[in-house]
Amino acid sequence: MKPTFALSGLLAFSLVQLSSAQVKQGVLDSISTPNKVETSIGTLEFLDGAPLPQTARRVYDYLDTTRAMDTFLKGMPAASLKALIDGAHSLGAVEANEVMIFDKLMGPKSLFLTGNSSTVYCIPDLDLKRDGPTVVEVPDGLLGAANDAWFRFINNLPTAGKYLYLPPGYDGPVPDGFAVYRPKSYKVWVFLRSSVKNGNVKAAAELCTKNVKVYPLSKFKDQPEMKFISASGKAFNTIHPNNSEFYHHLNEVIQYEPLGVVDAETRGLFASIGIQKGKKFTPDARMKKILADGVALGNAASRSIVWYPRHNKNMEGVRVYPDTKSAWIMAYTDRNVFFNGKDGETMNSDARVMFHYPYTAVTPAMAAPREGTGSDYAITYLDSNKAVFDGSKNYKLTIPANPPVANFWAVTVYDTQTRSMLQTDQLSPTVGGNTEGLKQNDDGSFTVCFGPKAPKGMESNWVQTLPNKSWFVILRMYSPLKPWIEQTWRPSEVELIK
C-alpha cells in the first residue's frame, strides 16, 4: 500500500506543477502586488504582497476619510430634516399641537433652504415615539406632503381629511375614518403650502390657522388647543452643519430612530466611522481630523454636483431644456422624487445630493407639472456663459410675453453659502407677476435686473445683489399652463450685462 500511496502523491504534485507551468506571466502579474505602488495618496510599499505598517496606516486614513465623505453624502437627507425640526423647536413649536407658520410670508432673515416669499408655509412636525399614533387634519386648498426622518416621501395631503401616522412596529387598534400611513421613522415632517390669491396673505394664512389640526390619536376626544407660532421676520436656522458637527447631528438621528430607518449597508457605513445605534459617538483626535477632512470633501462634492451636474453621465435628466445648451436645471433629476433611476431600481446618489443639498420638501406634486395647478421650477446657478454669478456685476433675465401661468410667476435670488434667500437692503429678493409697479416692455415681455444698484427706471424689476458674494436664481411658475409644460414658452438665459 505504501508504494501506491507515494505514487499517488507524486502524481498529484506533478499535476500541480504542470498547472502552475501553464499559467501565463500576465495572469500572475494581474493577481500579484508589486513591492512599490504609486497612487494618488503616495507610494504604497509591500514585502512580497504583505503591506508594510506605514502603508496600512496611510490606506486606513484614506479609507476612513472616504467613508466620512460618503457618510456626509448619504446622511445628508436625515441631517437636513433634523435641522428643519430643530429650527421650528427653537421658536417654541415643540409639541404636536404647536405648529410653525410663516403667516406673513418668509423673509431673508430666516435660514431655510430655497424657501420663497410668495406663499404661506405651515409646517407641523410629529414625534411618534413621544406621542404614539398622531393625526393631521387639513382642509381643501393646500399643497401638502409628509416626509419621514430620512426625508423620504410618505404621502401627499391633497384633499380635506384626517391623516393618521402610526409609529414603526405599531400593532394596536386602528380606527376607521382616517387615511392611515406607517412611516419607517418616529419623526415625521409635514409641509403645507397655502397659495396667496390676489395678494391676500391673511386669507392664505387663515386657511391654515382655522383648519389645520395636529394631535395624538389618544387625545382625539379631548384635543389640545392649536398654537400657531409665527416664524415670519424671525432670524433662525433650519440648515444642517457643513463642518464636523454634521456627524453629531446624524448620530442623534441614528440613536433616536428605529434600527430599520436605513438599510444594513448604510448602517454599516456609518458604523465604520463610529456612528452606531446604542453606542456613544466619541471620535478620538485622529478620527476628529479625518471627519473634518471628510465633511470638507463631502461639502465640496455636493456643491460640485449642484453647480456642475455631469450631463454626460448620470445627470442628463436634470436639464430643463436638454435640446439646447441652456443652464436652467430642475431640482428633481428626471422628475424622480425617489432618486432610483429610470428603472426604479438603481439609486442615483448624485441626483439625491442634487436635491437635498439646496432644497426641501419631497413630493411628486412638486416634481411633475400639472396644467393649471401646483407649481413648477427652473433653477440656474450659472449665467449664459456658464460662469458663476458675481454679485458685483449686472445681469438680466427676460421673461417673454404672456407668462403661461394661471396664478403668477416669481423670480427669487439665493445666497450660495446658505442656499437661503439673499439678505440685502430689500425686504425680499423676489420680482414677479405680483410685484407692484412691475414694468413691462413694449413687446409684452418683462426684464428682470440683477446687480448692486437698480438701473434707472427699473427699480420695480430689480433684485439687489452684493459685491463679494455669489448667488443663484429660481424661477417659479404657479399653476403652469401648456406653453410652459410643452416648452413652447421659455425664459431667456441670465445674461451678463457688459
C-alpha positions as CSV (number, residue, x, y, z in Angstrom):
1,M,0.0,0.0,0.0
2,K,2.8,2.4,0.8
3,P,4.3,2.5,-2.7
4,T,0.8,3.1,-4.2
5,F,0.3,6.0,-1.8
6,A,3.6,7.5,-2.6
7,L,2.9,7.2,-6.3
8,S,-0.4,8.9,-6.0
9,G,1.2,11.8,-4.0
10,L,3.9,12.2,-6.7
11,L,1.3,12.3,-9.4
12,A,-0.7,15.0,-7.6
13,F,2.5,17.0,-7.1
14,S,3.3,16.7,-10.8
15,L,-0.2,17.9,-11.8
16,V,0.1,21.0,-9.6
17,Q,3.5,21.7,-11.2
18,L,2.0,21.3,-14.7
19,S,-1.0,23.5,-13.8
20,S,1.4,26.2,-12.5
21,A,3.5,26.0,-15.5
22,Q,0.5,26.7,-17.7
23,V,-0.4,29.9,-16.0
24,K,0.8,32.8,-18.1
25,Q,3.0,35.5,-16.6
26,G,0.4,38.2,-17.4
27,V,-2.1,36.3,-15.3
28,L,0.4,36.1,-12.4
29,D,1.2,39.8,-12.7
30,S,-2.5,40.7,-12.6
31,I,-3.1,38.9,-9.3
32,S,0.2,40.0,-7.7
33,T,1.2,43.2,-5.8
34,P,4.5,44.9,-6.6
35,N,6.7,46.0,-3.7
36,K,6.0,49.6,-4.6
37,V,2.8,51.0,-6.0
38,E,2.3,54.7,-6.9
39,T,-1.1,56.1,-6.1
40,S,-2.9,59.4,-5.7
41,I,-2.2,59.2,-1.9
42,G,1.5,58.5,-2.4
43,T,3.8,55.4,-2.6
44,L,2.4,52.3,-1.1
45,E,5.1,49.7,0.0
46,F,4.8,45.9,0.3
47,L,7.1,43.0,1.0
48,D,6.0,40.3,-1.5
49,G,2.4,41.4,-1.1
50,A,2.4,42.0,2.6
51,P,1.7,45.7,3.3
52,L,4.3,47.5,5.5
53,P,2.9,49.2,8.6
54,Q,3.2,52.7,7.1
55,T,1.2,51.6,4.1
56,A,-1.6,50.2,6.2
57,R,-1.7,53.5,8.2
58,R,-1.9,55.6,5.1
59,V,-4.6,53.4,3.5
60,Y,-6.7,53.3,6.6
61,D,-6.6,57.1,6.8
62,Y,-7.7,57.3,3.2
63,L,-10.4,54.7,3.7
64,D,-11.8,56.4,6.8
65,T,-11.8,59.8,5.0
66,T,-13.7,58.4,2.0
67,R,-16.2,56.8,4.4
68,A,-16.6,60.0,6.3
69,M,-17.2,61.8,3.0
70,D,-19.7,59.1,1.9
71,T,-21.5,59.4,5.2
72,F,-22.0,63.1,4.6
73,L,-23.5,62.4,1.2
74,K,-25.7,59.6,2.4
75,G,-26.6,61.1,5.7
76,M,-27.5,64.5,4.4
77,P,-31.3,63.9,4.0
78,A,-31.6,62.9,7.7
79,A,-29.4,65.8,8.9
80,S,-31.4,68.2,6.8
81,L,-34.8,67.1,8.1
82,K,-33.5,67.1,11.7
83,A,-32.3,70.7,11.2
84,L,-35.7,71.8,9.9
85,I,-37.4,70.3,13.0
86,D,-34.7,71.8,15.3
87,G,-35.3,75.2,13.8
88,A,-39.1,75.0,14.5
89,H,-38.4,73.8,18.0
90,S,-36.1,76.8,18.6
91,L,-39.1,79.1,18.1
92,G,-41.2,77.1,20.5
93,A,-43.1,74.8,18.1
94,V,-42.3,71.6,20.0
95,E,-45.5,69.7,20.8
96,A,-47.7,68.2,18.2
97,N,-50.3,71.0,18.5
98,E,-47.6,73.7,18.2
99,V,-47.1,74.5,14.6
100,M,-44.7,76.9,12.9
101,I,-46.2,79.1,10.3
102,F,-44.9,81.9,8.0
103,D,-48.2,83.7,8.3
104,K,-46.7,87.0,6.9
105,L,-44.6,85.1,4.4
106,M,-41.0,84.1,4.7
107,G,-38.2,86.7,4.5
108,P,-34.4,86.7,4.1
109,K,-33.8,86.6,7.9
110,S,-34.8,83.0,8.1
111,L,-32.2,80.5,7.1
112,F,-34.3,78.0,5.2
113,L,-33.2,76.1,2.1
114,T,-34.6,77.9,-1.0
115,G,-37.8,79.0,0.6
116,N,-40.0,81.6,-1.1
117,S,-41.6,84.8,-0.1
118,S,-44.7,84.3,-2.3
119,T,-46.7,81.6,-0.4
120,V,-47.6,80.8,3.2
121,Y,-45.8,77.9,4.8
122,C,-47.4,75.9,7.6
123,I,-45.1,73.2,8.9
124,P,-46.1,70.7,11.6
125,D,-43.7,68.0,12.8
126,L,-44.7,64.8,14.5
127,D,-42.9,62.6,17.1
128,L,-44.5,59.2,17.0
129,K,-42.2,57.8,19.7
130,R,-43.3,60.6,22.1
131,D,-47.0,60.8,21.2
132,G,-47.8,57.5,19.6
133,P,-50.2,57.5,16.6
134,T,-50.8,61.1,15.5
135,V,-53.4,62.8,13.4
136,V,-53.0,65.7,11.0
137,E,-56.3,67.3,9.8
138,V,-56.2,69.6,6.7
139,P,-58.7,71.4,4.6
140,D,-59.0,71.5,0.8
141,G,-56.8,74.1,-0.9
142,L,-53.4,73.3,0.5
143,L,-50.4,71.7,-1.2
144,G,-49.2,69.2,1.4
145,A,-46.9,66.3,1.9
146,A,-45.4,64.2,4.7
147,N,-41.7,63.1,4.8
148,D,-40.1,60.7,7.2
149,A,-36.9,61.3,9.2
150,W,-34.7,60.4,6.2
151,F,-36.6,62.9,4.1
152,R,-38.4,60.2,2.2
153,F,-41.8,60.8,0.7
154,I,-44.7,59.2,2.8
155,N,-47.8,60.7,1.3
156,N,-49.5,63.8,-0.1
157,L,-52.3,65.5,1.8
158,P,-54.2,66.6,-1.3
159,T,-57.7,67.0,0.0
160,A,-59.5,67.7,3.2
161,G,-59.3,64.8,5.6
162,K,-57.8,63.2,8.7
163,Y,-54.3,61.6,8.1
164,L,-53.1,59.2,10.7
165,Y,-49.5,58.3,11.2
166,L,-48.6,55.1,13.1
167,P,-45.2,54.5,14.8
168,P,-42.9,51.9,13.4
169,G,-43.8,48.5,14.8
170,Y,-47.3,49.7,16.0
171,D,-49.7,46.7,16.3
172,G,-52.5,48.4,18.2
173,P,-56.0,49.2,17.1
174,V,-56.6,51.4,14.0
175,P,-59.9,53.3,14.0
176,D,-62.0,53.9,10.9
177,G,-62.3,57.3,9.3
178,F,-58.6,58.0,8.8
179,A,-56.2,57.8,5.9
180,V,-53.5,55.6,7.6
181,Y,-49.8,55.6,7.0
182,R,-46.9,53.7,8.5
183,P,-43.6,55.6,8.2
184,K,-40.3,54.0,8.8
185,S,-39.3,56.6,11.4
186,Y,-40.7,58.2,14.5
187,K,-40.1,61.8,13.4
188,V,-42.4,63.0,10.6
189,W,-42.2,66.4,8.9
190,V,-45.3,67.7,7.3
191,F,-45.1,70.5,4.8
192,L,-48.2,72.5,3.9
193,R,-48.3,75.4,1.5
194,S,-51.1,77.9,1.1
195,S,-51.2,79.9,-2.1
196,V,-51.7,83.7,-1.9
197,K,-54.5,84.8,-4.2
198,N,-55.0,88.4,-5.2
199,G,-52.3,89.4,-2.8
200,N,-54.4,88.3,0.2
201,V,-51.7,86.9,2.5
202,K,-54.1,86.9,5.6
203,A,-56.6,84.7,3.9
204,A,-53.9,82.2,2.9
205,A,-52.7,82.1,6.4
206,E,-56.1,81.7,7.9
207,L,-56.8,78.7,5.7
208,C,-54.2,77.0,7.8
209,T,-54.8,78.6,11.3
210,K,-58.6,78.0,11.1
211,N,-58.5,74.5,9.7
212,V,-55.2,72.6,10.4
213,K,-55.2,70.4,13.4
214,V,-52.5,68.1,14.8
215,Y,-53.0,65.9,17.8
216,P,-52.1,62.5,19.2
217,L,-54.8,59.9,18.5
218,S,-55.1,59.3,22.2
219,K,-56.4,62.8,22.6
220,F,-59.0,62.6,19.8
221,K,-61.9,63.2,22.2
222,D,-60.0,66.0,24.1
223,Q,-57.9,67.7,21.5
224,P,-55.4,70.3,22.8
225,E,-55.8,73.8,21.5
226,M,-53.8,74.6,18.4
227,K,-51.0,77.0,18.8
228,F,-49.6,78.6,15.6
229,I,-46.2,80.1,16.1
230,S,-45.2,82.8,13.6
231,A,-41.8,82.4,12.0
232,S,-42.2,85.5,9.8
233,G,-39.5,88.1,10.2
234,K,-37.5,85.9,12.6
235,A,-33.9,85.0,12.4
236,F,-33.3,81.3,13.0
237,N,-31.6,78.4,11.3
238,T,-33.0,75.2,9.7
239,I,-29.9,74.1,7.8
240,H,-27.6,71.2,8.7
241,P,-23.9,71.9,9.6
242,N,-21.2,71.6,6.9
243,N,-18.5,71.0,9.4
244,S,-17.7,68.1,11.8
245,E,-20.8,68.9,13.8
246,F,-22.7,67.2,11.0
247,Y,-21.7,63.8,12.2
248,H,-23.0,64.5,15.7
249,H,-26.4,65.6,14.3
250,L,-26.5,62.4,12.2
251,N,-25.7,60.4,15.3
252,E,-28.6,61.9,17.1
253,V,-30.9,60.7,14.4
254,I,-29.5,57.2,14.4
255,Q,-29.8,57.0,18.2
256,Y,-33.4,58.2,18.2
257,E,-34.9,56.4,15.3
258,P,-35.5,52.6,15.0
259,L,-32.8,50.4,13.6
260,G,-34.7,49.9,10.3
261,V,-34.8,53.6,9.4
262,V,-32.0,52.8,7.0
263,D,-30.7,49.6,5.4
264,A,-27.9,47.4,6.7
265,E,-25.4,48.6,4.1
266,T,-25.9,52.3,5.1
267,R,-25.8,51.4,8.9
268,G,-22.5,49.6,8.3
269,L,-21.1,52.7,6.5
270,F,-22.0,54.9,9.5
271,A,-20.7,52.3,12.0
272,S,-17.3,52.3,10.2
273,I,-16.7,55.8,11.4
274,G,-18.2,55.3,14.9
275,I,-21.9,56.2,14.4
276,Q,-23.8,53.1,15.6
277,K,-27.1,52.7,17.4
278,G,-26.8,52.1,21.1
279,K,-23.2,53.3,21.3
280,K,-21.6,56.6,22.2
281,F,-20.1,58.6,19.3
282,T,-16.7,59.7,20.7
283,P,-14.2,60.2,17.9
284,D,-10.5,60.4,19.1
285,A,-8.0,63.0,17.9
286,R,-7.1,61.1,14.8
287,M,-10.8,60.5,13.9
288,K,-11.7,64.1,14.5
289,K,-9.1,65.2,12.0
290,I,-10.4,62.6,9.5
291,L,-14.0,63.7,10.0
292,A,-13.1,67.3,9.4
293,D,-11.4,66.3,6.1
294,G,-14.3,64.0,5.1
295,V,-17.0,66.6,5.7
296,A,-15.0,69.2,3.7
297,L,-14.7,66.8,0.8
298,G,-18.4,65.9,1.1
299,N,-19.4,69.5,1.1
300,A,-17.2,70.3,-1.9
301,A,-18.6,67.2,-3.8
302,S,-22.2,68.4,-3.0
303,R,-21.5,71.9,-4.3
304,S,-19.8,70.5,-7.4
305,I,-22.8,68.2,-8.2
306,V,-25.2,71.1,-7.8
307,W,-23.3,73.7,-9.8
308,Y,-21.9,71.4,-12.4
309,P,-24.0,68.2,-12.8
310,R,-22.4,65.8,-15.2
311,H,-25.0,65.7,-18.0
312,N,-22.9,63.1,-20.0
313,K,-23.1,60.6,-17.1
314,N,-25.9,60.1,-14.6
315,M,-27.3,63.6,-14.5
316,E,-28.7,64.1,-18.1
317,G,-32.2,64.3,-16.7
318,V,-31.6,67.4,-14.6
319,R,-31.7,69.8,-17.6
320,V,-34.9,71.7,-18.2
321,Y,-34.1,72.2,-21.9
322,P,-31.9,69.3,-23.0
323,D,-32.2,70.2,-26.6
324,T,-30.2,73.3,-26.0
325,K,-27.1,74.4,-24.0
326,S,-29.3,76.1,-21.5
327,A,-28.1,76.4,-17.9
328,W,-31.7,76.0,-16.5
329,I,-32.0,72.9,-14.4
330,M,-34.6,71.3,-12.2
331,A,-34.5,70.1,-8.6
332,Y,-35.5,66.5,-9.3
333,T,-33.4,64.7,-11.9
334,D,-35.7,63.0,-14.3
335,R,-38.5,64.5,-12.1
336,N,-37.9,61.4,-9.9
337,V,-38.5,62.1,-6.2
338,F,-37.2,58.6,-5.2
339,F,-33.9,59.1,-7.0
340,N,-34.0,55.4,-8.1
341,G,-33.2,55.8,-11.8
342,K,-35.4,55.3,-14.8
343,D,-35.7,51.5,-14.0
344,G,-36.9,52.3,-10.5
345,E,-34.1,50.0,-9.1
346,T,-30.8,51.9,-9.5
347,M,-30.1,54.6,-6.9
348,N,-28.8,57.8,-8.4
349,S,-26.8,59.2,-5.4
350,D,-25.8,62.3,-7.3
351,A,-29.5,63.1,-8.0
352,R,-30.2,62.7,-4.3
353,V,-27.4,65.1,-3.4
354,M,-28.6,67.5,-6.1
355,F,-31.9,67.8,-4.4
356,H,-31.1,67.6,-0.7
357,Y,-28.2,70.0,-0.6
358,P,-30.2,73.1,-1.7
359,Y,-33.9,72.1,-1.4
360,T,-36.5,70.7,0.9
361,A,-40.0,69.0,0.8
362,V,-40.1,65.7,-1.2
363,T,-43.3,65.2,-3.0
364,P,-44.3,64.1,-6.6
365,A,-46.7,67.1,-6.6
366,M,-43.7,69.4,-6.8
367,A,-41.8,67.3,-9.4
368,A,-44.1,66.9,-12.3
369,P,-46.0,69.9,-13.6
370,R,-49.8,69.7,-13.8
371,E,-51.6,72.1,-16.0
372,G,-53.4,74.8,-14.1
373,T,-52.4,73.6,-10.6
374,G,-49.5,73.2,-8.3
375,S,-46.1,74.7,-9.3
376,D,-43.0,74.1,-11.4
377,Y,-39.5,75.4,-11.1
378,A,-36.4,76.2,-13.2
379,I,-33.1,76.9,-11.4
380,T,-29.8,78.3,-12.7
381,Y,-26.5,78.5,-10.9
382,L,-24.7,79.8,-14.0
383,D,-25.1,82.6,-16.4
384,S,-25.5,82.2,-20.2
385,N,-21.7,81.8,-20.5
386,K,-21.7,79.0,-17.9
387,A,-19.9,81.2,-15.4
388,V,-20.9,81.6,-11.7
389,F,-22.8,84.7,-10.8
390,D,-20.8,87.6,-9.4
391,G,-22.7,89.9,-7.1
392,S,-20.7,92.9,-8.1
393,K,-21.8,92.7,-11.7
394,N,-25.1,93.3,-13.5
395,Y,-27.3,90.7,-15.2
396,K,-30.7,90.5,-16.9
397,L,-33.3,87.8,-17.4
398,T,-36.1,88.2,-20.0
399,I,-39.5,86.7,-19.2
400,P,-41.3,86.6,-22.6
401,A,-44.7,88.0,-23.1
402,N,-47.7,86.1,-21.7
403,P,-46.1,84.0,-19.0
404,P,-48.1,80.8,-19.1
405,V,-49.5,80.6,-15.5
406,A,-53.0,80.5,-14.1
407,N,-51.7,82.1,-10.9
408,F,-48.4,84.0,-11.0
409,W,-44.7,83.7,-11.7
410,A,-41.8,84.8,-9.4
411,V,-38.0,85.1,-9.6
412,T,-36.1,84.7,-6.4
413,V,-32.3,85.1,-5.7
414,Y,-30.5,82.9,-3.2
415,D,-27.3,83.1,-1.2
416,T,-24.8,80.5,-2.4
417,Q,-23.5,79.9,1.1
418,T,-26.7,79.4,3.0
419,R,-28.9,78.4,0.0
420,S,-31.5,80.7,1.6
421,M,-32.9,83.9,0.4
422,L,-30.2,86.5,-0.2
423,Q,-30.1,89.1,2.6
424,T,-29.8,92.7,1.2
425,D,-31.4,96.1,1.7
426,Q,-34.6,94.8,0.0
427,L,-37.4,93.3,2.1
428,S,-37.5,90.3,-0.3
429,P,-35.1,89.2,-3.1
430,T,-38.0,88.5,-5.4
431,V,-39.6,90.0,-8.5
432,G,-42.6,88.5,-10.2
433,G,-46.1,88.8,-11.5
434,N,-47.4,90.0,-8.2
435,T,-44.7,92.8,-7.8
436,E,-46.3,96.2,-7.6
437,G,-45.2,98.6,-10.3
438,L,-43.5,95.8,-12.4
439,K,-42.5,97.4,-15.7
440,Q,-43.5,95.6,-18.9
441,N,-41.6,96.0,-22.2
442,D,-43.3,97.2,-25.4
443,D,-43.4,93.6,-26.7
444,G,-45.2,92.4,-23.6
445,S,-42.1,90.8,-22.1
446,F,-40.5,91.6,-18.7
447,T,-36.8,92.3,-18.0
448,V,-35.7,91.3,-14.5
449,C,-32.4,93.0,-13.5
450,F,-29.8,91.8,-11.0
451,G,-27.0,93.9,-9.6
452,P,-25.8,96.0,-6.7
453,K,-27.8,99.0,-7.9
454,A,-31.0,99.3,-9.8
455,P,-30.9,100.6,-13.4
456,K,-32.7,103.9,-13.7
457,G,-36.4,103.4,-14.2
458,M,-36.2,99.6,-13.4
459,E,-36.4,99.7,-9.7
460,S,-39.5,97.5,-9.5
461,N,-37.9,95.0,-11.9
462,W,-34.6,94.8,-9.9
463,V,-33.3,92.3,-7.4
464,Q,-30.3,93.5,-5.4
465,T,-27.1,91.5,-5.3
466,L,-24.0,92.1,-3.2
467,P,-20.4,92.7,-4.2
468,N,-18.1,89.9,-2.9
469,K,-21.0,87.4,-2.9
470,S,-22.3,85.0,-5.4
471,W,-25.9,84.0,-5.9
472,F,-28.3,81.7,-7.9
473,V,-31.8,82.1,-9.0
474,I,-35.1,80.2,-9.1
475,L,-38.0,80.9,-11.5
476,R,-41.3,79.6,-10.0
477,M,-44.4,79.1,-12.2
478,Y,-47.5,78.8,-10.1
479,S,-50.3,76.8,-11.8
480,P,-48.3,76.4,-15.0
481,L,-50.1,76.2,-18.3
482,K,-49.5,74.2,-21.5
483,P,-46.9,76.5,-23.2
484,W,-44.7,76.1,-20.1
485,I,-45.2,72.3,-19.8
486,E,-44.7,71.8,-23.6
487,Q,-41.8,74.2,-23.6
488,T,-43.1,76.4,-26.4
489,W,-42.6,79.3,-24.0
490,R,-39.2,79.6,-22.4
491,P,-37.4,82.2,-20.3
492,S,-34.1,83.6,-21.6
493,E,-30.8,82.6,-20.0
494,V,-29.5,85.0,-17.3
495,E,-27.1,87.3,-19.2
496,L,-24.2,89.3,-18.0
497,I,-24.5,93.0,-19.0
498,K,-21.1,94.1,-20.1
